[in-house]
Amino acid sequence: MSDTSIIRPSPTAGAPASAPLATAVTITDYVLIRMIGGGAFGEVWLAQSRATGRYRAVKIVYKERVPTAHSYETEFAGLKRFEEISRESLGFVDILHISRHDEAGYFYYVMELADDLENGPRIHPETYTCKSLAALLKAQGPLSVSECGRILAVVAEAVADLHRHNLVHRDIKPGNIVFVRGSPKLADIGLVSEASDAAAFTSIIGTPGYLDEASHGKPGGDIYALGKILYVMATGHNACDWPDWARTAGASMKSSELAELSRITSRACHPDRARRYTSADQLLADARELIACPSQRFYHPWRRFARLISRHG
């Protein structure tokens, strides 16, 4: 399954432990253990807190690697806006700390670390591999319809929250959905931007198969990507294969389940954009219908209560 970004590829799990930093950086209160991902703009490192011993992920973005000063500022501005809301939704990766070093030419942020693909929340630094949706599909193949519904519902709710804050993600794909303590979360927020910031969308930045150029940089672009993710989760096919369901029809999936999956993906990705979902909340409602036996495995009531309190004061 191909998942290659046009401009900035997502972090690649299992990068060599000896991979050097691009330049000398100072990460206060953390020990950098090894690089676990990299892209055009920076690096992602497995790190350990000096004070608590907890493992975190640290992303370093280098100004010299970003095409323009405006792009560098746009990425940092998106990060700041996302940090404000990162703990409002169960479906967001929590941003724990941001630090900017203009003279040295970089900024970095600390975030919660995704589970290990094999060991879940038990982290062994030497063998750690990020449990992303892309890694899970590669290891296990297509997911059950109810599991597709659970994952899509959590991520769609996060996207709906993002849109309510007038923000868009712009690069939603399986590699940017990770699992933290078993719960799916939307990660790699470097491309999060103001939906109204037209200047930020003058160039197309995203991933083939999950990108609709006409709606890119708008809420509809994120919804389109979610539709493709549902297709990939249910079939194991490449996103560019949609709407080919033929190889799935003969599997264990019921015809009624296949029809519902096809309906949802078609409404998210229909060639006639007037027939698509108009909001992530609409997609969220349909995602919940895919869960045969409603489960709260990914929904923790105390966090949802805390969100309501924070919103309504």
Secondary structure, DSSP 8 states (H G I E B T S, - for coil): -----SSS----TT--TT---SS----TTEEEEEEEEE-SSEEEEEEEETTT--EEEEEEEEGGGSS-HHHHHHHHHHHHHHHHHTTT-TTB--EEEEEEETTTTEEEEEEE---BTTTBT---TTT--B-BHHHHHHHH-S--HHHHHHHHHHHHHHHHHHHHTTEE-S--SGGGEEEETTEEEE--GGG-EETT-GGGGSS--S-TTS--GGGTTSHHHHHHHHHHHHHHHHH---GGGTT--HHHHTSS--HHHHHHHHHHHHHHH-SSGGGS-SSHHHHHHHHHHT-SS---TT--HHHHHHHHHHHH-
